[in-house]
Amino acid sequence: MAISQRPVKKVVCMKCREVGHRDEECTNGRSCNLCASGVPPHPTAAPSPWANKVRAERRETAAADRASERQGEGTAFAGNGRTKWQHGPSIWSGSNFNKNDGVAILIKTPQVVVRGSTVVDREPVCPVRGLAIGEPTTVWRNVAHPALLNQHRDLSWMVAHEILPVRAVMHSRGMARTSACPRPGCGQEESVRHLLWECRAARDLWKEVGPLISSCLPAGEDLTPQLVLYGVGRRPIPSKAFTKLWPTLTCLKAALWSSRNLLVAKQVDTTPQAVAMVATEALGWYRRKGASTPGEGSPTTPKVPAATA
């Protein structure tokens, strides 16, 4: 009995039409990437010369950028014996900086910050209208003064930016029908400065609390709009005296803002004596326990209500 045999399958290359290998294994017409010989490249062989060229260009560009940064202003290199160390104030930041790198970044101006080994320009201080150069730095330091409650810091921040939601601000954004002051008989534009200094209600309040503020004012210092709004006096105020003066002024401004909102929302007109009492009650927390102890919802610390146009 004859035994039938299975036909043998032959693998034919579709490129060169030869038997014994497939088209993806065909080596005809292919050359090595490294030596251009007829030997087919191994899958793990080096990349093509074009890829190597691109990577080399990238490395050269990165090296040139690093070299230009090192030659920029405010940098000096040490450790090679060619460049002398320069003396000057320096600021280091970043935990990845290695002192053994032999690189010293010397800061000549306070507008520069060092992050690791890179020199970055510091963001400029936001200007405050009506103040001289250099004084805005004092303003923003006063806004975040550690002696203030958080809600009083927020109020000081809005006053410094002139974005407290008074009618002039709301009207400029199309959120109020008029920009006139809501105080009876006033009629002027209600700006932040008008609310806290120029309005008749504000002037009456500052006259009422004259003895209270006089006990906090340093000798030779007068009550000015810059001092009331931003905490900037005619001359530098000692830290201990300012820690007592600034919360007093902020409590008075918060009480004045609350009385204005009470007038707009409920048509209740308050006297300067009542506003001063509210400010004195809030100031009691600063005197007894300090700014960090009281909570935002304590009964003796009145909340500043939202603005009502």
C-alpha positions in Angstrom: 0.0 0.0 0.0 1.5 3.3 -1.1 1.8 6.1 1.5 0.9 9.5 0.1 3.3 12.4 1.1 2.3 15.9 1.9 3.4 18.5 -0.7 6.2 20.6 0.5 5.4 24.3 0.7 8.0 26.6 -0.7 8.6 30.2 0.5 9.0 32.6 -2.4 10.2 36.2 -2.0 7.9 38.6 -3.7 10.7 41.1 -4.4 13.4 39.0 -6.0 11.3 36.0 -6.8 13.8 33.7 -5.2 12.8 30.6 -3.1 13.9 30.2 0.5 13.2 33.5 2.1 10.4 36.0 2.5 10.2 39.5 1.2 10.9 41.1 4.6 14.0 39.0 4.8 15.2 39.9 1.4 18.7 41.4 1.2 18.9 42.2 -2.5 19.4 45.9 -3.1 20.0 46.7 0.6 23.2 48.0 2.1 24.6 48.4 5.6 24.0 51.8 7.3 27.5 51.9 8.7 29.8 50.6 6.0 27.5 50.6 2.9 28.4 47.0 2.2 26.0 44.4 0.9 25.6 42.9 4.4 22.1 43.5 5.7 21.9 45.5 8.9 21.1 43.9 12.2 17.8 45.1 13.9 19.9 46.4 16.9 22.5 48.1 14.7 23.2 51.9 15.0 20.7 54.3 13.4 21.1 55.8 10.0 23.7 58.5 9.4 20.9 61.1 8.9 19.5 60.4 12.4 23.0 60.6 13.9 23.5 64.0 12.1 20.3 65.4 13.5 21.1 64.3 17.0 24.6 65.8 16.8 23.1 69.1 15.7 20.8 69.1 18.6 23.6 68.4 21.0 25.7 71.2 19.5 22.7 73.7 19.7 22.1 72.8 23.4 25.8 73.2 24.2 25.9 76.6 22.5 22.8 77.7 24.5 24.5 76.7 27.7 27.7 78.5 26.8 25.8 81.7 25.9 23.9 81.6 29.3 27.2 81.2 31.2 28.7 84.2 29.4 25.6 86.4 30.2 25.5 89.1 32.8 25.8 88.1 36.4 27.7 84.8 35.9 31.2 83.9 36.6 33.0 80.6 36.4 35.5 79.4 38.9 37.6 76.2 39.3 39.5 76.5 36.0 42.0 79.1 37.2 41.1 81.5 34.3 38.4 83.6 35.9 38.8 85.4 39.2 36.1 85.1 41.8 34.0 88.3 42.0 32.6 89.4 45.3 29.0 90.5 45.7 25.7 89.5 47.3 24.4 86.2 46.0 21.1 84.4 46.4 21.0 80.6 46.0 17.8 78.6 45.6 17.0 75.1 44.5 18.0 71.9 46.2 19.7 70.4 43.1 22.6 72.9 43.1 26.0 71.3 43.7 28.7 73.5 45.1 31.3 71.3 43.6 30.3 72.3 40.1 32.7 75.2 40.2 30.0 77.7 39.2 29.3 80.9 41.1 26.3 83.0 40.1 26.7 86.5 41.5 23.7 88.7 41.8 24.3 92.4 41.3 20.6 93.6 41.4 17.6 92.5 43.5 15.6 91.9 40.3 17.4 88.6 39.7 16.5 85.2 41.1 18.7 82.1 40.9 16.9 78.8 40.4 19.5 76.0 40.5 22.2 77.2 38.2 20.0 79.4 36.0 19.6 83.2 36.4 16.0 84.3 36.0 14.7 87.9 36.0 12.5 88.7 39.0 9.0 90.0 38.1 8.7 93.8 38.5 6.8 95.2 41.4 3.3 96.2 40.4 3.2 100.0 40.6 0.8 101.9 42.8 -0.7 105.1 41.5 0.4 108.3 43.3 3.5 106.8 44.9 7.1 107.3 44.2 9.5 104.7 42.9 10.4 102.2 45.5 7.3 102.8 47.7 5.1 100.1 46.0 7.4 97.5 47.5 6.5 98.9 50.9 2.8 98.8 50.0 2.8 95.1 49.1 4.7 94.3 52.2 2.1 96.1 54.2 -0.7 94.3 52.4 0.6 91.0 53.6 1.6 92.2 57.0 1.6 89.3 59.6 -0.2 91.5 62.1 -3.4 91.6 60.0 -6.3 89.2 59.9 -6.9 87.4 56.6 -10.0 89.4 55.8 -8.1 92.7 56.5 -5.3 91.5 54.2 -7.9 91.0 51.5 -9.3 94.4 52.1 -5.8 96.0 51.9 -5.0 94.1 48.7 -8.2 95.3 47.0 -7.5 98.9 48.2 -3.9 98.8 46.8 -5.1 97.4 43.5 -8.1 99.9 43.4 -10.5 97.1 42.7 -12.6 97.4 45.8 -16.2 97.0 44.4 -17.2 100.6 44.8 -19.6 102.2 42.2 -16.9 103.6 40.0 -15.3 100.2 39.7 -18.6 98.4 39.1 -19.8 101.1 36.7 -16.6 100.7 34.6 -17.3 97.0 34.2 -21.0 97.5 33.3 -22.3 96.2 36.7 -23.7 99.4 38.1 -26.1 102.0 36.6 -24.1 104.9 38.1 -20.7 105.7 39.5 -22.0 108.4 42.0 -21.4 108.0 45.7 -24.5 106.6 47.5 -24.0 109.0 50.5 -26.9 111.5 50.7 -25.9 114.9 49.3 -22.5 113.8 47.9 -23.0 113.0 44.2 -19.2 112.7 43.4 -17.7 109.6 41.8 -17.3 106.9 44.3 -13.7 105.7 43.9 -11.6 103.8 46.5 -9.9 107.0 47.5 -13.2 108.9 47.7 -14.7 106.2 49.9 -11.9 106.0 52.4 -10.6 109.6 52.4 -12.4 112.3 50.4 -16.1 111.5 51.2 -17.8 113.5 53.9 -18.5 110.4 55.9 -14.8 109.4 55.7 -13.7 112.9 56.8 -16.1 112.8 59.7 -14.8 109.4 60.8 -11.1 110.4 60.8 -12.0 113.5 62.9 -14.0 111.3 65.3 -11.1 108.8 65.8 -8.4 111.5 66.0 -7.4 110.7 69.6 -7.3 106.9 68.9 -5.0 107.4 65.9 -2.8 110.0 67.6 -1.8 107.5 70.3 -0.5 105.2 67.5 1.1 107.8 65.2 4.9 108.2 65.6 6.2 111.6 66.4 6.3 113.9 63.4 3.9 111.8 61.4 0.6 113.1 60.1 -2.5 111.3 58.8 -2.3 111.4 55.0 -4.1 109.6 52.2 -1.0 107.5 51.5 -0.8 106.4 55.1 -4.5 105.6 55.4 -4.7 103.7 52.1 -1.3 102.1 51.7 0.5 102.4 55.0 3.2 104.6 53.5 4.2 107.6 55.7 6.4 110.6 55.0 9.3 108.8 56.6 10.0 105.2 57.6 7.9 104.1 60.6 9.5 101.9 63.2 8.3 98.3 63.0 6.9 98.2 66.5 4.9 101.4 66.0 3.7 100.3 62.6 2.4 97.0 64.0 0.2 99.0 66.3 -0.8 101.6 63.8 -1.6 99.5 60.7 -4.3 97.2 62.3 -6.0 100.3 63.7 -6.2 102.0 60.3 -7.3 98.7 58.7 -10.1 98.2 61.2 -11.4 101.7 60.6 -11.4 101.2 56.8 -13.2 97.9 57.2 -15.8 99.5 59.4 -16.3 102.4 56.9 -16.7 99.9 54.1 -19.3 98.0 56.1 -21.3 101.1 56.9 -21.3 102.0 53.2 -22.6 98.6 52.2 -25.2 98.8 55.0 -26.4 102.1 53.5 -26.7 100.7 50.0 -28.3 97.4 50.9 -30.7 98.4 53.7 -30.8 102.2 53.5 -29.4 102.5 57.0 -27.2 105.6 57.6 -24.7 105.2 60.4 -23.1 107.9 62.4 -19.3 108.3 62.7 -19.6 107.4 66.3 -21.2 104.0 65.4 -18.6 103.3 62.8 -15.8 104.0 65.3 -17.4 101.7 67.8 -17.5 98.9 65.3 -13.8 99.5 64.5 -12.9 99.6 68.1 -14.7 96.3 68.8 -12.8 94.6 65.9 -9.5 96.1 67.1 -10.0 94.5 70.5 -9.0 91.2 69.0 -5.6 92.6 68.0 -5.1 94.0 71.5 -6.1 90.9 73.4 -5.0 87.9 71.4 -3.2 89.1 68.3 -4.0 88.8 64.6 -3.5 85.0 64.2 -5.8 83.8 67.1 -9.3 85.0 66.2 -11.4 83.1 63.7 -13.0 84.6 60.7 -16.5 84.0 62.1 -16.0 85.2 65.7 -18.8 87.4 67.0 -16.5 90.3 68.0 -14.9 90.4 64.5 -17.6 91.7 62.1 -17.5 90.4 58.6 -17.1 92.8 55.8 -20.3 92.4 53.7 -20.1 92.0 49.9 -20.5 95.2 47.9 -24.0 96.1 46.6 -24.1 98.6 43.7 
